[in-house]
Amino acid sequence: MPKTKDIQLIIDDPWLAPYQSDIAQRISYFEQRLEDMASSVGSLYDFAGGHFYLGFNYDKKLKGWWYREWAPAADALSLIGEFNGWNAEHHPLTQDEHGVWGIFVSDDSEFPLTVPGLVKVKVQNGLNDRDRLPAYIESAIQDPVSYDFSGQVTARSKYKWKDDKFKLESASSPVIYECHVGMAQEKEGVGTFREFADQVLPRVARQGYNCIQVMAIQEHPYYGSFGYHVSNFFAPSSRFGTADDLRYMIDKAHQFDIAVVMDAVYSHAVKNIAEGLNDFDGSDNQYFHKGSRGYHTGWDSKLFDYGRTEVLQFLLSNIRYWMEEFHVDGFRFDGVTSMLYHHHGEGVAFDHYDKYFKEGVDWDAICFLQLANHLIHEIKPDAMTIAEDMSGMPGMCRPVKEGGIGFDYRLGMGIPDYWIKLLKHTSDENWPVHALWDVMANRRFKEKTIAYAESHDQALVGDKTLSFWLMDKEMYWHMKKDDDNLIVDRGIALHKMIRLFTATLGGEGYLNFIGNEFGHPEWVDFPREGNEWSYKHARRQWSLVDNEDLKYQWLNDFDRAMIGLLKEYNVLAAIPAGQLNMDDENKVVIFERNNLIFIFNFHPDRSISDYKFHTPVAGRYKVILSSDDLKFGGYDRLDYSLMYESLSEEGGNQQLSIYIPCRTALVLQPV
């Protein structure tokens, strides 16, 4: 077991020393799992090839299809489908000593498998006799009349990729566009992979984003779940198109030099029996924990048993499948907090290190996450993994060998929550600038954060987008450029400032949710019984930003300029920002990052002439970005041709003097 002096995580944070044995256990348990895989199948990579054995695989030599299913507690399995008239007597499976059932269906048999063809597997356990979708099925199709899902046998894709020139390191400082394919169109309906590729990706590229984070790719029976109740983990959602349509979308993104990160839901699964994995072999203890431990009351879904070898293989094979079959560049792991602890983080205040190591920690889940990160970076060394963890688990984004879990980034989930809290409960003149700084700067040493002002979470029905919190109903009547309105003016000014403040101070990556860059109004609400199955709020109104008469263009143009600045000056790759000036009375925050000076005056009405502050070095500075610029809907209160000189004072300090308009953000560059 590693000693404290050998664990880099503890060297960097000596307060973790009392948990040396727990952190060492992380490393040892992971290494033992790797060793077990190497001794049994050769390597972790080989272990993650379960989909080449289980599920449907064509045998070119024997000319036919193998179908295999792990169902140890089942009494009988039969393959049924269009090819045999859904007759269970024609194709019974046989079981081996490992609980795997299998059958070979020859192309020359009386009932050859048709491609594409609908199939299910009849699973018998005692008196239970259920028609199920194969666990490793790569396509699931819903009948438009009965709404019943069936599996579909598909041949290996012959898609010709054109992304050979794409270099993943171009997204090493990720500027992420979080998106949902289905709601990406303006029409009141479901968008497709190809529509997204042809109509939305060019917009993303023009804005300068170098990564898309795509939600809801894995098949899910209920559209309104936002893709978080997955039923078929190997199947792209058929409501958006075919698997090759998804390949086309990812290929197109790579041609725009945009990386593709996929929302990966390995924290839970839909509880549906007809479509999903729940009680597949009738044991209530196959893919998921038995009884109450296998059920998440808050999410109404099933919880994986990460300690079971076959479950590990299923999930790790799924990761390899998406990376190799669809050229996915990384994953945003959903619900990591729920995975880490038996209590799922519900009602727990993570106010002591004991909470991370001594109380209800799921070591099997931690090991799975370590193995997943190891596998992802073995397949693509520059791949990107992002953890959605609100608990602040130490080492989440540190290498396993250093005592960590292996993610590249964690989501800065406290940042958007704070902005919403501030807008809801604090008047502008009382914004606490020191608290603002603390929220943005609160991240662990050597652990990178994706900062964001709002994601899909803040836009869901029951809440509002930031633009709607700022402007509310005034957005319906006063968004024409020639229509002066104080509420809208305030909203536009703060919308720009909040985003720039978050992006430049809050982390090593930045994320925006689709449409929010131009202040998309209202909220997100998928069709459901409560809204009479309407798509009105499950779409994006691109016509608003395309209309040259509307103020949405100002926000969109500022977003493009901000993204350009982040990339051109390598702001996100730089070390964290350093304070230069904190002024609670005037609501001014000034900091330096990568030789740029960022100035924020949050005060609602106090513009300050000849504002003096210390700079790191003497020299001349010019304004390279101003939220007050006329082209961004500002008042144009600055002369952008001016140079500002930081002069040396007695004692070796340098001081710069500048006019700072109220509700304005400025970026200065030394010249």
Secondary structure as the mmCIF struct_conf table of DSSP 4:
data_model
#
loop_
_struct_conf.conf_type_id
_struct_conf.id
_struct_conf.beg_label_comp_id
_struct_conf.beg_label_asym_id
_struct_conf.beg_label_seq_id
_struct_conf.end_label_comp_id
_struct_conf.end_label_asym_id
_struct_conf.end_label_seq_id
HELX_RH_3T_P HELX_RH_3T_P1 THR A 4 ASP A 6
HELX_RH_AL_P HELX_RH_AL_P1 GLN A 8 ASP A 12
HELX_RH_3T_P HELX_RH_3T_P2 PRO A 14 TYR A 19
HELX_RH_AL_P HELX_RH_AL_P2 GLN A 20 SER A 40
TURN_TY1_P TURN_TY1_P1 VAL A 41 VAL A 41
BEND BEND1 GLY A 42 SER A 43
HELX_RH_AL_P HELX_RH_AL_P3 LEU A 44 PHE A 47
TURN_TY1_P TURN_TY1_P2 ALA A 48 GLY A 49
HELX_RH_3T_P HELX_RH_3T_P3 GLY A 50 PHE A 52
TURN_TY1_P TURN_TY1_P3 TYR A 53 TYR A 53
BEND BEND2 LEU A 54 LEU A 54
STRN STRN1 GLY A 55 ASP A 59
TURN_TY1_P TURN_TY1_P4 LYS A 60 LYS A 63
STRN STRN2 GLY A 64 TRP A 70
TURN_TY1_P TURN_TY1_P5 PRO A 72 ALA A 73
BEND BEND3 ASP A 75 ASP A 75
STRN STRN3 ALA A 76 GLY A 81
HELX_RH_3T_P HELX_RH_3T_P4 GLU A 82 ASN A 84
TURN_TY1_P TURN_TY1_P6 GLY A 85 TRP A 86
TURN_TY1_P TURN_TY1_P7 ALA A 88 GLU A 89
BEND BEND4 HIS A 90 HIS A 90
STRN STRN4 PRO A 92 PRO A 92
STRN STRN5 THR A 94 GLN A 95
TURN_TY1_P TURN_TY1_P8 GLU A 97 HIS A 98
BEND BEND5 GLY A 99 GLY A 99
STRN STRN6 VAL A 100 SER A 106
TURN_TY1_P TURN_TY1_P9 ASP A 107 ASP A 108
BEND BEND6 SER A 109 PHE A 111
HELX_LH_PP_P HELX_LH_PP_P1 PRO A 112 THR A 114
BEND BEND7 VAL A 115 PRO A 116
STRN STRN7 GLY A 117 ASN A 125
TURN_TY1_P TURN_TY1_P10 GLY A 126 LEU A 127
STRN STRN8 ASN A 128 ARG A 132
TURN_TY1_P TURN_TY1_P11 ALA A 135 TYR A 136
BEND BEND8 GLU A 138 GLU A 138
STRN STRN9 ALA A 140 GLN A 142
TURN_TY1_P TURN_TY1_P12 PRO A 144 SER A 146
STRN STRN10 PHE A 149 VAL A 153
HELX_LH_PP_P HELX_LH_PP_P2 ALA A 155 SER A 157
TURN_TY1_P TURN_TY1_P13 ASP A 164 LYS A 165
HELX_RH_3T_P HELX_RH_3T_P5 LEU A 168 ALA A 171
BEND BEND9 SER A 172 SER A 173
STRN STRN11 VAL A 175 HIS A 180
BEND BEND10 VAL A 181 VAL A 181
TURN_TY1_P TURN_TY1_P14 GLY A 182 MET A 183
BEND BEND11 ALA A 184 GLY A 189
HELX_RH_AL_P HELX_RH_AL_P4 PHE A 193 GLU A 195
HELX_RH_PI_P HELX_RH_PI_P1 PHE A 196 VAL A 200
HELX_RH_AL_P HELX_RH_AL_P5 LEU A 201 GLN A 207
TURN_TY1_P TURN_TY1_P15 GLY A 208 GLY A 208
STRN STRN12 CYS A 211 MET A 215
STRN STRN13 GLN A 218 GLU A 219
BEND BEND12 PRO A 221 PRO A 221
HELX_RH_3T_P HELX_RH_3T_P6 TYR A 223 SER A 225
TURN_TY1_P TURN_TY1_P16 PHE A 226 GLY A 227
BEND BEND13 HIS A 229 HIS A 229
BEND BEND14 SER A 231 SER A 231
STRN STRN14 ASN A 232 PRO A 236
HELX_RH_3T_P HELX_RH_3T_P7 SER A 238 PHE A 240
HELX_RH_AL_P HELX_RH_AL_P6 ALA A 243 GLN A 255
TURN_TY1_P TURN_TY1_P17 PHE A 256 ASP A 257
STRN STRN15 ALA A 259 ALA A 264
BEND BEND15 SER A 267 SER A 267
STRN STRN16 ALA A 269 VAL A 270
TURN_TY1_P TURN_TY1_P18 ILE A 273 GLU A 275
BEND BEND16 GLY A 276 GLY A 276
TURN_TY1_P TURN_TY1_P19 ASN A 278 ASP A 281
BEND BEND17 GLY A 282 ASP A 284
BEND BEND18 GLN A 286 TYR A 287
STRN STRN17 PHE A 288 PHE A 288
BEND BEND19 LYS A 290 LYS A 290
HELX_RH_3T_P HELX_RH_3T_P8 GLY A 291 GLY A 294
STRN STRN18 TYR A 295 HIS A 296
TURN_TY1_P TURN_TY1_P20 THR A 297 ASP A 300
STRN STRN19 SER A 301 LYS A 302
STRN STRN20 PHE A 304 PHE A 304
TURN_TY1_P TURN_TY1_P21 TYR A 306 GLY A 307
BEND BEND20 ARG A 308 ARG A 308
HELX_RH_AL_P HELX_RH_AL_P7 THR A 309 PHE A 326
STRN STRN21 GLY A 330 PHE A 333
TURN_TY1_P TURN_TY1_P22 ASP A 334 GLY A 335
HELX_RH_AL_P HELX_RH_AL_P8 VAL A 336 LEU A 340
STRN STRN22 TYR A 341 TYR A 341
TURN_TY1_P TURN_TY1_P23 HIS A 342 GLY A 347
BEND BEND21 HIS A 352 HIS A 352
TURN_TY1_P TURN_TY1_P24 TYR A 353 TYR A 353
HELX_RH_AL_P HELX_RH_AL_P9 ASP A 354 PHE A 357
TURN_TY1_P TURN_TY1_P25 LYS A 358 LYS A 358
BEND BEND22 GLU A 359 GLY A 360
STRN STRN23 VAL A 361 VAL A 361
HELX_RH_AL_P HELX_RH_AL_P10 TRP A 363 ILE A 379
TURN_TY1_P TURN_TY1_P26 PRO A 381 ASP A 382
STRN STRN24 MET A 384 ALA A 387
BEND BEND23 MET A 390 SER A 391
TURN_TY1_P TURN_TY1_P27 PRO A 394 CYS A 397
BEND BEND24 ARG A 398 ARG A 398
HELX_RH_3T_P HELX_RH_3T_P9 VAL A 400 GLU A 402
TURN_TY1_P TURN_TY1_P28 GLY A 403 GLY A 403
BEND BEND25 GLY A 404 GLY A 404
BEND BEND26 ASP A 408 ASP A 408
STRN STRN25 TYR A 409 LEU A 411
TURN_TY1_P TURN_TY1_P29 MET A 413 MET A 413
HELX_RH_AL_P HELX_RH_AL_P11 GLY A 414 HIS A 425
HELX_RH_3T_P HELX_RH_3T_P10 ASP A 428 ASN A 430
HELX_RH_AL_P HELX_RH_AL_P12 VAL A 433 ALA A 441
TURN_TY1_P TURN_TY1_P30 PHE A 445 LYS A 446
STRN STRN26 LYS A 448 ALA A 451
BEND BEND27 ALA A 453 ALA A 453
HELX_RH_AL_P HELX_RH_AL_P13 HIS A 456 ALA A 459
STRN STRN27 LEU A 460 LEU A 460
TURN_TY1_P TURN_TY1_P31 VAL A 461 GLY A 462
BEND BEND28 ASP A 463 ASP A 463
HELX_RH_AL_P HELX_RH_AL_P14 LEU A 466 MET A 471
HELX_RH_3T_P HELX_RH_3T_P11 ASP A 472 TYR A 476
TURN_TY1_P TURN_TY1_P32 TRP A 477 TRP A 477
STRN STRN28 LYS A 480 LYS A 480
TURN_TY1_P TURN_TY1_P33 LYS A 481 ASP A 482
HELX_RH_AL_P HELX_RH_AL_P15 LEU A 486 LEU A 505
BEND BEND29 GLY A 506 GLY A 506
BEND BEND30 GLU A 508 GLU A 508
STRN STRN29 GLY A 509 PHE A 513
TURN_TY1_P TURN_TY1_P34 ILE A 514 GLY A 515
HELX_RH_3T_P HELX_RH_3T_P12 ASN A 516 PHE A 518
TURN_TY1_P TURN_TY1_P35 GLY A 519 GLY A 519
BEND BEND31 GLU A 522 GLU A 522
STRN STRN30 VAL A 524 VAL A 524
HELX_RH_3T_P HELX_RH_3T_P13 GLU A 529 ASN A 531
TURN_TY1_P TURN_TY1_P36 GLU A 532 TRP A 533
TURN_TY1_P TURN_TY1_P37 LYS A 536 HIS A 537
BEND BEND32 ALA A 538 ARG A 539
HELX_RH_AL_P HELX_RH_AL_P16 TRP A 542 ASP A 546
TURN_TY1_P TURN_TY1_P38 GLU A 548 ASP A 549
STRN STRN31 LEU A 550 LEU A 550
TURN_TY1_P TURN_TY1_P39 LYS A 551 LYS A 551
HELX_RH_AL_P HELX_RH_AL_P17 TYR A 552 GLU A 568
TURN_TY1_P TURN_TY1_P40 TYR A 569 ALA A 573
BEND BEND33 ALA A 574 ALA A 574
HELX_LH_PP_P HELX_LH_PP_P3 ILE A 575 ALA A 577
STRN STRN32 GLY A 578 ASP A 583
TURN_TY1_P TURN_TY1_P41 ASP A 584 LYS A 587
STRN STRN33 VAL A 588 ARG A 593
TURN_TY1_P TURN_TY1_P42 ASN A 594 ASN A 595
STRN STRN34 LEU A 596 ASN A 601
BEND BEND34 PRO A 604 ASP A 605
STRN STRN35 ILE A 608 THR A 615
BEND BEND35 PRO A 616 VAL A 617
STRN STRN36 GLY A 619 SER A 626
TURN_TY1_P TURN_TY1_P43 SER A 627 ASP A 628
HELX_RH_3T_P HELX_RH_3T_P14 LEU A 630 PHE A 632
TURN_TY1_P TURN_TY1_P44 GLY A 633 GLY A 633
BEND BEND36 LEU A 638 LEU A 638
TURN_TY1_P TURN_TY1_P45 TYR A 640 SER A 641
STRN STRN37 TYR A 644 SER A 648
TURN_TY1_P TURN_TY1_P46 GLU A 650 GLY A 651
BEND BEND37 GLY A 652 GLY A 652
STRN STRN38 GLN A 654 ILE A 660
TURN_TY1_P TURN_TY1_P47 CYS A 662 ARG A 663
STRN STRN39 THR A 664 PRO A 670
#
